[in-house]
Amino acid sequence: MADDRESVFASLRASLGRLERRTPYPDYPADAATPPARRGTGPGLFRQRLEAGNTIVIEGADALAGLLRDRGVRTGYCDPDLVPLLATALGPEFELRAGFDRNRADDYEFGITRASAGIVETGTLVLKDQHTSDRLGAVAPWIHVACLEGGRLHETLAQAFDDLGDDPNVVLVSGHSQTADVEGIMIHGVHGPGEQVCLLLESEKETETGP
């Protein structure tokens, strides 16, 4: 199977290598594919569209502690860079583990990672590998909390794509995992978290300059 796969990709590379000049992408406005009704910007509209897609939006560590307490969960994975920010506010009743043990995935009741950006047009969170400390920590627990700094918003999906760079893996999250079988029965949490949360954080610029 591996040899067949390499054979296919080798043929593709050889085919592209024969091109003297690749056709450039056409120039087009970033909102060319955006319906007029979906155009807009700002954190208020972004929040509205997140919530319309079943993402829970909260602000501050106290709100996060209340949500986790309401769900009856106490143990979860947390991005190591976020532990100092959240551990003190959450207190000793919550155990934040800075490492994700793949052999004990069921032990993690929630996962807290960083989001790279948000997309206003679709109410989407962008999770790049370069900002995601452990991808399993974002997709394996039932509750995923994506921490997004204010100001990191793209107006359109096209603008977000332009900002992807050469990151090898990017996950676009528009609400919690949900799928329906052939009988139309909706099932949550099969392909990812059963609850998606966005924790809005102040940006470094906002923290430095103040109101």
DRENVOTOR-387140 format. One record per residue (C-alpha): residue number from 0; residue in three letters; z, y, x. Coordinates in Angstrom, 2 decimals, always signed. Each point is the difference from the previous one (the first is absolute). Layout:
N
{seq = NUM&type = ala&z = Z&y = Y&x = X}
...
//
This chain:
211
{seq = 0&type = met&z = +0.00&y = +0.00&x = +0.00}
{seq = 1&type = ala&z = +0.88&y = +2.42&x = +2.82}
{seq = 2&type = asp&z = -3.30&y = -0.73&x = +1.76}
{seq = 3&type = asp&z = -1.97&y = +0.65&x = -3.20}
{seq = 4&type = arg&z = +1.79&y = +3.30&x = -0.50}
{seq = 5&type = glu&z = -0.71&y = +1.13&x = +3.54}
{seq = 6&type = ser&z = -3.64&y = -1.05&x = -0.36}
{seq = 7&type = val&z = -0.40&y = +2.20&x = -3.09}
{seq = 8&type = phe&z = +1.60&y = +3.04&x = +1.63}
{seq = 9&type = ala&z = -1.96&y = -0.51&x = +3.20}
{seq = 10&type = ser&z = -3.22&y = +0.11&x = -2.02}
{seq = 11&type = leu&z = +1.11&y = +3.22&x = -1.69}
{seq = 12&type = arg&z = +0.88&y = +1.63&x = +3.30}
{seq = 13&type = ala&z = -3.32&y = -1.03&x = +1.49}
{seq = 14&type = ser&z = -1.86&y = +1.41&x = -2.99}
{seq = 15&type = leu&z = +1.78&y = +3.35&x = +0.19}
{seq = 16&type = gly&z = -0.48&y = +0.15&x = +3.75}
{seq = 17&type = arg&z = -3.76&y = +0.14&x = -0.44}
{seq = 18&type = leu&z = +0.19&y = +3.29&x = -1.91}
{seq = 19&type = glu&z = -0.92&y = +2.97&x = +2.16}
{seq = 20&type = arg&z = +1.77&y = +2.41&x = -2.33}
{seq = 21&type = arg&z = +2.18&y = -0.79&x = -2.95}
{seq = 22&type = thr&z = -0.58&y = +1.88&x = -3.23}
{seq = 23&type = pro&z = +2.70&y = +2.70&x = -0.32}
{seq = 24&type = tyr&z = +2.13&y = +0.24&x = -3.09}
{seq = 25&type = pro&z = -1.30&y = +2.63&x = -2.44}
{seq = 26&type = asp&z = +1.82&y = +3.28&x = -0.35}
{seq = 27&type = tyr&z = +1.73&y = +0.31&x = -3.35}
{seq = 28&type = pro&z = +2.94&y = +1.92&x = -1.47}
{seq = 29&type = ala&z = +3.31&y = -1.86&x = +0.21}
{seq = 30&type = asp&z = +0.33&y = +0.14&x = -3.80}
{seq = 31&type = ala&z = -3.61&y = -1.05&x = -0.75}
{seq = 32&type = ala&z = +1.16&y = -3.24&x = -1.62}
{seq = 33&type = thr&z = +3.06&y = +1.53&x = -1.66}
{seq = 34&type = pro&z = -0.30&y = +0.56&x = -3.76}
{seq = 35&type = pro&z = +0.85&y = +3.59&x = -0.99}
{seq = 36&type = ala&z = +3.02&y = -1.21&x = -1.97}
{seq = 37&type = arg&z = +1.46&y = -1.55&x = +3.17}
{seq = 38&type = arg&z = -0.35&y = +3.07&x = +2.20}
{seq = 39&type = gly&z = +3.13&y = +1.85&x = +0.96}
{seq = 40&type = thr&z = +2.61&y = +0.28&x = +2.68}
{seq = 41&type = gly&z = +3.69&y = +0.52&x = +0.58}
{seq = 42&type = pro&z = +3.14&y = -2.15&x = +0.09}
{seq = 43&type = gly&z = +0.60&y = +0.38&x = -3.75}
{seq = 44&type = leu&z = -3.33&y = -1.58&x = -0.94}
{seq = 45&type = phe&z = +0.43&y = -2.66&x = +2.68}
{seq = 46&type = arg&z = +3.38&y = -0.95&x = -1.43}
{seq = 47&type = gln&z = -1.40&y = -0.10&x = -3.52}
{seq = 48&type = arg&z = -2.75&y = -2.40&x = +1.05}
{seq = 49&type = leu&z = +2.36&y = -2.19&x = +2.00}
{seq = 50&type = glu&z = +2.19&y = -0.44&x = -3.05}
{seq = 51&type = ala&z = -3.04&y = -0.63&x = -2.22}
{seq = 52&type = gly&z = -0.78&y = -2.94&x = +2.30}
{seq = 53&type = asn&z = +3.52&y = -1.45&x = -0.35}
{seq = 54&type = thr&z = +1.33&y = +1.33&x = +3.29}
{seq = 55&type = ile&z = +3.61&y = +1.20&x = -0.21}
{seq = 56&type = val&z = +0.36&y = +3.40&x = +1.68}
{seq = 57&type = ile&z = +3.38&y = +1.10&x = +1.36}
{seq = 58&type = glu&z = +1.27&y = +2.69&x = +2.38}
{seq = 59&type = gly&z = +2.84&y = -0.40&x = +2.48}
{seq = 60&type = ala&z = +2.15&y = -2.83&x = +1.28}
{seq = 61&type = asp&z = +2.52&y = +0.40&x = -2.82}
{seq = 62&type = ala&z = -2.72&y = -0.72&x = -2.56}
{seq = 63&type = leu&z = -1.06&y = -3.03&x = +2.04}
{seq = 64&type = ala&z = +3.57&y = -1.30&x = +0.08}
{seq = 65&type = gly&z = +0.24&y = +0.40&x = -3.77}
{seq = 66&type = leu&z = -3.25&y = -1.87&x = -0.60}
{seq = 67&type = leu&z = +0.95&y = -2.91&x = +2.27}
{seq = 68&type = arg&z = +3.45&y = -0.13&x = -1.59}
{seq = 69&type = asp&z = -1.54&y = -0.10&x = -3.49}
{seq = 70&type = arg&z = -2.22&y = -2.91&x = +1.08}
{seq = 71&type = gly&z = +2.99&y = -1.88&x = +1.39}
{seq = 72&type = val&z = -1.49&y = -0.39&x = +3.49}
{seq = 73&type = arg&z = +1.89&y = +0.52&x = +3.24}
{seq = 74&type = thr&z = -1.96&y = -1.50&x = +2.91}
{seq = 75&type = gly&z = -3.41&y = +1.07&x = +1.20}
{seq = 76&type = tyr&z = -2.35&y = +0.77&x = +2.84}
{seq = 77&type = cys&z = -0.22&y = +3.58&x = +1.27}
{seq = 78&type = asp&z = -2.34&y = +1.58&x = +2.53}
{seq = 79&type = pro&z = +2.14&y = +0.45&x = +3.16}
{seq = 80&type = asp&z = -0.94&y = +3.69&x = +0.15}
{seq = 81&type = leu&z = +1.30&y = +0.52&x = -3.54}
{seq = 82&type = val&z = +3.33&y = -1.80&x = +0.43}
{seq = 83&type = pro&z = +1.79&y = +3.05&x = +1.55}
{seq = 84&type = leu&z = -1.33&y = +2.20&x = -2.80}
{seq = 85&type = leu&z = +1.06&y = -2.28&x = -2.86}
{seq = 86&type = ala&z = +2.91&y = -2.17&x = +1.18}
{seq = 87&type = thr&z = +2.66&y = +2.73&x = -0.12}
{seq = 88&type = ala&z = -1.05&y = +1.21&x = -3.44}
{seq = 89&type = leu&z = -0.26&y = -3.50&x = -1.46}
{seq = 90&type = gly&z = +3.37&y = -1.05&x = +1.39}
{seq = 91&type = pro&z = +1.46&y = -3.40&x = +0.91}
{seq = 92&type = glu&z = -0.75&y = -1.61&x = -3.36}
{seq = 93&type = phe&z = -3.66&y = -0.37&x = +1.08}
{seq = 94&type = glu&z = -1.15&y = -2.06&x = +2.96}
{seq = 95&type = leu&z = -3.11&y = +1.43&x = +1.66}
{seq = 96&type = arg&z = -1.59&y = -2.49&x = +2.37}
{seq = 97&type = ala&z = -2.27&y = +1.53&x = +2.64}
{seq = 98&type = gly&z = -1.81&y = -3.29&x = +0.63}
{seq = 99&type = phe&z = -1.94&y = -2.24&x = -2.39}
{seq = 100&type = asp&z = +0.55&y = -3.74&x = +0.50}
{seq = 101&type = arg&z = -3.08&y = -1.76&x = -1.40}
{seq = 102&type = asn&z = +1.97&y = -3.24&x = -0.30}
{seq = 103&type = arg&z = +2.51&y = +1.65&x = -2.34}
{seq = 104&type = ala&z = -2.33&y = +2.18&x = -2.07}
{seq = 105&type = asp&z = +1.88&y = -0.74&x = -3.24}
{seq = 106&type = asp&z = +3.16&y = +1.61&x = +1.43}
{seq = 107&type = tyr&z = -1.53&y = +3.48&x = -0.26}
{seq = 108&type = glu&z = +0.54&y = +1.44&x = -3.46}
{seq = 109&type = phe&z = -1.78&y = +3.24&x = +0.85}
{seq = 110&type = gly&z = -2.12&y = +1.45&x = +2.78}
{seq = 111&type = ile&z = -0.07&y = +3.61&x = +1.20}
{seq = 112&type = thr&z = -2.97&y = +1.16&x = +2.09}
{seq = 113&type = arg&z = -1.87&y = +3.21&x = +0.67}
{seq = 114&type = ala&z = -3.12&y = +1.15&x = -1.82}
{seq = 115&type = ser&z = -2.64&y = +1.76&x = +2.08}
{seq = 116&type = ala&z = -1.32&y = +2.19&x = -2.82}
{seq = 117&type = gly&z = -0.58&y = +0.32&x = -3.73}
{seq = 118&type = ile&z = -3.21&y = +0.46&x = -2.01}
{seq = 119&type = val&z = +0.25&y = +2.39&x = -2.94}
{seq = 120&type = glu&z = -3.25&y = -1.09&x = -1.68}
{seq = 121&type = thr&z = +1.13&y = -3.60&x = -0.53}
{seq = 122&type = gly&z = +3.79&y = +0.21&x = +0.30}
{seq = 123&type = thr&z = -0.13&y = -2.24&x = +3.05}
{seq = 124&type = leu&z = +2.22&y = -0.57&x = +3.04}
{seq = 125&type = val&z = -1.70&y = -0.64&x = +3.34}
{seq = 126&type = leu&z = +1.71&y = -2.50&x = +2.30}
{seq = 127&type = lys&z = -1.56&y = -0.02&x = +3.48}
{seq = 128&type = asp&z = +0.96&y = -2.62&x = +2.55}
{seq = 129&type = gln&z = +0.80&y = +2.73&x = +2.54}
{seq = 130&type = his&z = +2.77&y = +1.29&x = -2.28}
{seq = 131&type = thr&z = +1.08&y = -3.33&x = -1.55}
{seq = 132&type = ser&z = +2.66&y = -1.66&x = +2.16}
{seq = 133&type = asp&z = -0.49&y = -3.40&x = -1.68}
{seq = 134&type = arg&z = -2.64&y = -0.65&x = -2.65}
{seq = 135&type = leu&z = +1.96&y = -2.94&x = -1.44}
{seq = 136&type = gly&z = +2.91&y = +2.38&x = -0.54}
{seq = 137&type = ala&z = -2.29&y = +1.98&x = -2.29}
{seq = 138&type = val&z = -1.60&y = -2.83&x = -1.98}
{seq = 139&type = ala&z = +2.46&y = -2.93&x = -0.05}
{seq = 140&type = pro&z = +3.18&y = +1.39&x = -1.69}
{seq = 141&type = trp&z = +0.05&y = +0.46&x = -3.77}
{seq = 142&type = ile&z = +0.79&y = +3.72&x = +0.40}
{seq = 143&type = his&z = -1.98&y = +2.10&x = +2.48}
{seq = 144&type = val&z = +1.06&y = +3.55&x = +0.81}
{seq = 145&type = ala&z = -2.68&y = +2.09&x = +1.72}
{seq = 146&type = cys&z = +1.44&y = +3.12&x = +1.65}
{seq = 147&type = leu&z = -2.47&y = +2.88&x = -0.07}
{seq = 148&type = glu&z = +0.49&y = +3.36&x = +1.66}
{seq = 149&type = gly&z = -0.94&y = +2.99&x = -2.09}
{seq = 150&type = gly&z = -3.32&y = +1.61&x = +0.81}
{seq = 151&type = arg&z = -1.74&y = -3.20&x = +1.08}
{seq = 152&type = leu&z = -2.40&y = +0.02&x = -2.93}
{seq = 153&type = his&z = -3.76&y = -0.43&x = -0.28}
{seq = 154&type = glu&z = -1.68&y = +1.46&x = -3.05}
{seq = 155&type = thr&z = -2.64&y = -2.74&x = -0.26}
{seq = 156&type = leu&z = -0.58&y = -3.61&x = +0.96}
{seq = 157&type = ala&z = -2.91&y = +1.11&x = +2.19}
{seq = 158&type = gln&z = +2.25&y = +2.33&x = +2.00}
{seq = 159&type = ala&z = +2.46&y = -2.85&x = +0.52}
{seq = 160&type = phe&z = -2.78&y = -2.26&x = +1.29}
{seq = 161&type = asp&z = -1.06&y = +2.68&x = +2.48}
{seq = 162&type = asp&z = +3.56&y = -0.01&x = +1.34}
{seq = 163&type = leu&z = +0.28&y = -3.78&x = +0.49}
{seq = 164&type = gly&z = -1.22&y = +0.14&x = +3.59}
{seq = 165&type = asp&z = -0.17&y = -3.31&x = +1.84}
{seq = 166&type = asp&z = +3.15&y = -1.53&x = -1.49}
{seq = 167&type = pro&z = -0.71&y = -3.75&x = -0.29}
{seq = 168&type = asn&z = +1.86&y = -0.50&x = -3.28}
{seq = 169&type = val&z = +0.61&y = +2.40&x = -2.86}
{seq = 170&type = val&z = +1.60&y = -0.78&x = -3.37}
{seq = 171&type = leu&z = -0.66&y = +2.29&x = -2.98}
{seq = 172&type = val&z = +2.80&y = -0.34&x = -2.56}
{seq = 173&type = ser&z = -0.52&y = +1.19&x = -3.57}
{seq = 174&type = gly&z = +3.04&y = -1.38&x = -1.80}
{seq = 175&type = his&z = +1.74&y = -3.36&x = +0.18}
{seq = 176&type = ser&z = -1.76&y = -3.34&x = +0.26}
{seq = 177&type = gln&z = -1.35&y = -1.17&x = -3.34}
{seq = 178&type = thr&z = -2.65&y = -2.47&x = -1.07}
{seq = 179&type = ala&z = -1.05&y = -1.73&x = -3.22}
{seq = 180&type = asp&z = -1.04&y = -3.60&x = -0.49}
{seq = 181&type = val&z = -2.91&y = -1.15&x = -2.17}
{seq = 182&type = glu&z = +2.20&y = +0.23&x = -3.11}
{seq = 183&type = gly&z = +0.76&y = +3.66&x = +0.70}
{seq = 184&type = ile&z = +3.66&y = -0.53&x = +0.88}
{seq = 185&type = met&z = +1.13&y = +2.71&x = +2.43}
{seq = 186&type = ile&z = +1.99&y = -1.25&x = +2.99}
{seq = 187&type = his&z = +1.77&y = +2.25&x = +2.47}
{seq = 188&type = gly&z = +0.81&y = -0.57&x = +3.66}
{seq = 189&type = val&z = -2.43&y = -2.80&x = +0.81}
{seq = 190&type = his&z = -2.01&y = +1.73&x = +2.72}
{seq = 191&type = gly&z = +2.60&y = +2.54&x = +1.09}
{seq = 192&type = pro&z = +3.14&y = +1.83&x = -1.18}
{seq = 193&type = gly&z = +1.01&y = -0.23&x = -3.63}
{seq = 194&type = glu&z = +1.33&y = +3.56&x = +0.18}
{seq = 195&type = gln&z = -1.56&y = +2.81&x = +2.00}
{seq = 196&type = val&z = +2.09&y = +3.05&x = +0.88}
{seq = 197&type = cys&z = -0.99&y = +3.23&x = +1.73}
{seq = 198&type = leu&z = +2.87&y = +1.80&x = +1.73}
{seq = 199&type = leu&z = -1.06&y = +3.59&x = +0.63}
{seq = 200&type = leu&z = +1.42&y = +1.46&x = +3.20}
{seq = 201&type = glu&z = -0.05&y = +3.54&x = +1.35}
{seq = 202&type = ser&z = -2.61&y = +0.50&x = +2.68}
{seq = 203&type = glu&z = +1.11&y = +0.95&x = +3.51}
{seq = 204&type = lys&z = -1.58&y = +3.43&x = -0.52}
{seq = 205&type = glu&z = +1.96&y = +0.55&x = -3.21}
{seq = 206&type = thr&z = +3.19&y = -1.11&x = +1.74}
{seq = 207&type = glu&z = -0.57&y = +2.41&x = +2.89}
{seq = 208&type = thr&z = -1.02&y = +3.08&x = -1.99}
{seq = 209&type = gly&z = +2.14&y = -0.46&x = -3.07}
{seq = 210&type = pro&z = -0.82&y = +1.46&x = -3.41}
//
